[in-house]
Each structure stands twice: as C-alpha cells, then as structure tokens.
C-alpha cells in the first residue's frame, strides 16, 4: 500500500519531496489512509541502524534478527545470486 502510493506520488510533478505516511481512519475496524508528508516531519525521528546489526555492507546480523523478531516474527529466507553461479 505505501509502496504503491510512493510510486504514484513520485509520478506527480507537483510533489517535489516527501514521505508517504499512514493515518488511522475512525475508531471502528482498523483502516488507514496514506498521505504525503514533508520530510521535515519524519526525518527528525529517523535513526541509523546500529553497525552491530550490519554485516558485509548491506546484510543483517543475527543480533538484528533477535532485535526484530518480537516486532516482525520469523524473517523469510532470502536467496542470493551466488546460488546460481556456474562452476
């Protein structure tokens, strides 16, 4: 949902910069709407990922998996192109 809206916003030449955010609608069943918000409203909350959670430049460590597991559950296994290397 957020990714789809990011593409739509990026194709609108009137949207110079921003970040797609979600806002809950109503109090009944859980529903959200997306909107474009200025970077200044979200960038102050941005934190860089601790180096202890990064390995080989852009992979995650077991320490990150342990940190994230309560939030996201079991992470999927992601393949690499190395698996398809011939001889």
ZAFI-990127 format. One line per field, with one value per residue: residue number from 1; residue in one letter; x negated, y, z of N, C-alpha, C in turn. Coordinates in steps of 0.05 Angstrom, whole numbers, padded with zeros to 5 digits, always signed. Each point is the difference from the previous one (the first is absolute). Example, Ala and Ser with C-alpha at 12.3 -4.5 7.8 and 13.67 -1.06 7.14 Angstrom:
BEGIN
pos 1 2
code a s
nX -00264 +00007
nY -00114 +00021
nZ +00156 -00014
caX +00018 -00016
caY +00024 +00024
caZ +00000 +00001
cX -00018 +00015
cY +00024 +00022
cZ +00000 +00014
//
This chain:
BEGIN
pos 1 2 3 4 5 6 7 8 9 10 11 12 13 14 15 16 17 18 19 20 21 22 23 24 25 26 27 28 29 30 31 32 33 34 35 36 37 38 39 40 41 42 43 44 45 46 47 48 49 50 51 52 53 54 55 56 57 58 59 60 61 62 63 64 65 66 67 68 69 70 71 72 73 74 75 76 77 78 79 80 81 82 83 84 85 86 87
code x x x x x x x x x x x x x x x x x x x x x x x x x x x x x x x x x x x x x x x x x x x x x x x x x x x x x x x x x x x x x x x x x x x x x x x x x x x x x x x x x x x x x x x
nX -00016 -00019 -00010 +00025 +00007 -00023 +00006 +00025 -00008 -00018 +00022 +00007 -00003 +00024 -00006 -00012 +00008 -00005 +00016 +00006 +00022 +00006 +00027 +00005 +00020 +00014 +00020 +00014 +00006 -00022 +00000 -00015 -00009 -00009 -00022 -00006 -00021 -00005 -00024 +00004 +00023 -00017 -00016 +00013 +00017 -00015 -00005 -00026 -00001 +00000 -00026 +00007 +00019 -00023 +00001 -00024 +00001 +00015 -00012 +00019 -00006 -00008 -00017 +00001 -00004 -00017 -00010 +00002 -00008 -00001 -00011 -00015 -00006 +00003 -00025 +00007 -00005 -00020 +00004 -00022 -00012 -00014 +00026 +00000 -00021 -00010 -00008
nY -00024 +00002 -00023 -00010 +00011 -00010 -00021 -00001 +00005 -00019 -00009 +00012 +00016 +00002 -00025 +00021 -00001 -00022 -00009 -00024 +00010 -00014 +00003 -00007 -00013 +00017 -00011 -00007 -00015 -00013 +00025 +00003 +00024 +00004 +00013 +00021 -00004 +00025 -00003 +00026 -00012 -00013 +00017 +00017 -00019 +00005 -00026 +00002 -00021 -00010 +00007 -00005 +00013 +00010 -00017 -00001 +00023 -00022 -00018 -00015 +00005 -00022 +00019 +00008 -00025 -00002 +00024 -00008 -00024 +00012 +00016 -00017 -00015 -00024 +00006 +00007 -00023 +00015 -00007 -00009 +00016 -00001 -00005 +00019 +00005 +00001 -00023
nZ +00000 +00018 -00008 -00003 +00023 +00009 -00015 +00009 +00025 -00005 -00011 +00022 -00021 +00011 +00003 +00011 +00025 +00013 +00019 -00008 +00012 +00022 -00002 +00025 -00012 +00014 +00014 -00021 -00021 +00001 -00007 -00022 -00001 -00025 +00006 -00015 +00015 +00007 -00011 +00004 -00007 -00016 -00013 +00016 -00009 -00022 +00003 -00001 -00016 +00024 -00001 +00025 -00013 -00010 -00020 -00010 +00012 -00005 +00014 +00011 +00026 +00013 +00008 -00025 -00009 +00020 -00008 -00025 +00007 +00024 -00017 -00014 +00021 -00010 -00005 -00024 -00012 -00004 -00025 -00012 -00016 +00023 +00006 -00019 +00014 -00024 +00010
caX +00016 -00017 -00018 +00016 +00005 -00025 -00003 +00019 -00009 -00025 +00007 +00014 -00021 +00005 -00011 -00029 -00012 +00016 +00000 +00027 +00007 +00027 +00015 +00024 +00026 +00022 -00006 +00010 -00020 -00025 -00004 -00019 -00003 -00027 -00003 -00028 -00008 -00027 -00022 -00007 +00017 -00008 -00029 -00010 +00004 -00016 -00025 -00016 -00003 -00026 -00019 +00000 +00021 -00007 -00024 -00006 +00010 +00029 +00015 +00005 -00013 +00018 +00008 +00023 +00023 +00010 +00013 +00024 +00019 +00025 +00015 +00007 +00002 -00021 -00007 -00002 -00027 -00004 -00022 -00020 -00009 -00022 +00011 +00002 -00026 -00009 -00026
caY +00024 +00024 +00000 +00008 +00029 +00014 +00002 +00020 +00027 +00007 +00006 +00026 +00021 +00020 -00010 +00003 -00019 -00007 -00028 -00011 -00008 -00011 +00012 -00017 +00012 -00008 -00015 -00027 -00019 +00014 +00010 +00022 +00015 +00009 +00028 +00009 +00018 +00011 -00015 +00012 -00011 -00028 -00004 +00003 -00025 -00021 -00009 -00018 -00027 -00004 -00017 -00028 -00014 -00001 -00015 -00001 +00024 +00004 -00023 +00002 -00019 -00014 +00019 +00015 -00019 -00003 +00025 +00005 -00022 +00006 +00019 -00009 -00029 -00014 +00013 -00019 -00006 +00014 -00011 +00017 -00008 -00020 -00027 -00007 +00001 -00025 -00009
caZ +00000 +00002 -00024 -00023 +00002 -00005 -00029 -00010 +00007 -00014 -00028 +00000 +00000 +00022 +00025 -00003 +00019 +00023 +00008 +00002 +00027 +00004 +00022 +00005 -00005 +00018 +00025 -00003 -00011 -00006 -00028 -00002 -00025 -00004 -00007 -00003 +00021 -00005 +00013 +00026 +00021 +00007 +00001 +00027 +00014 -00013 +00014 -00016 +00011 +00014 -00015 +00009 -00014 -00028 -00008 -00028 -00014 -00001 +00011 +00029 +00017 +00018 +00021 -00010 +00000 +00027 +00007 -00016 +00002 +00014 -00015 -00027 -00002 -00014 -00026 -00022 -00010 -00025 -00016 -00012 -00026 +00003 -00002 -00028 -00012 -00014 +00002
cX -00018 -00018 +00015 +00005 -00026 -00005 +00019 -00009 -00025 +00006 +00015 -00021 +00004 -00011 -00031 -00015 +00019 -00002 +00029 +00004 +00028 +00012 +00025 +00025 +00020 -00009 +00010 -00021 -00025 -00002 -00019 +00003 -00029 +00000 -00029 -00006 -00028 -00021 -00006 +00018 -00007 -00030 -00011 +00003 -00017 -00024 -00014 -00002 -00028 -00018 -00001 +00021 -00005 -00025 -00003 +00013 +00030 +00017 +00004 -00013 +00021 +00010 +00025 +00024 +00012 +00014 +00027 +00021 +00026 +00018 +00011 +00004 -00024 -00005 -00002 -00029 -00002 -00023 -00019 -00007 -00022 +00010 +00001 -00026 -00008 -00030 -00023
cY +00025 +00001 +00009 +00030 +00015 +00002 +00021 +00028 +00008 +00007 +00027 +00022 +00021 -00009 -00001 -00020 -00005 -00030 -00008 -00009 -00011 +00013 -00018 +00016 -00011 -00016 -00029 -00019 +00015 +00006 +00023 +00014 +00008 +00030 +00006 +00021 +00011 -00016 +00012 -00011 -00028 -00003 +00003 -00025 -00022 -00006 -00019 -00027 -00003 -00018 -00029 -00017 -00004 -00016 +00000 +00023 +00005 -00024 +00005 -00022 -00015 +00018 +00016 -00018 -00003 +00025 +00003 -00022 +00006 +00019 -00011 -00030 -00012 +00014 -00021 -00004 +00013 -00012 +00020 -00010 -00020 -00028 -00009 +00002 -00027 -00002 +00017
cZ +00000 -00025 -00025 +00000 -00005 -00030 -00012 +00006 -00016 -00029 -00002 +00002 +00021 +00027 -00003 +00018 +00023 +00005 +00002 +00029 +00001 +00024 +00004 -00004 +00020 +00023 -00002 -00009 -00009 -00029 +00001 -00027 -00002 -00008 -00003 +00021 -00005 +00015 +00027 +00022 +00008 +00004 +00029 +00017 -00011 +00016 -00019 +00014 +00012 -00016 +00010 -00014 -00030 -00005 -00030 -00015 +00000 +00009 +00030 +00015 +00016 +00023 -00009 -00001 +00028 +00009 -00014 +00004 +00015 -00016 -00026 -00002 -00015 -00027 -00022 -00008 -00028 -00015 -00010 -00028 +00001 -00003 -00029 -00016 -00012 +00003 +00005
//
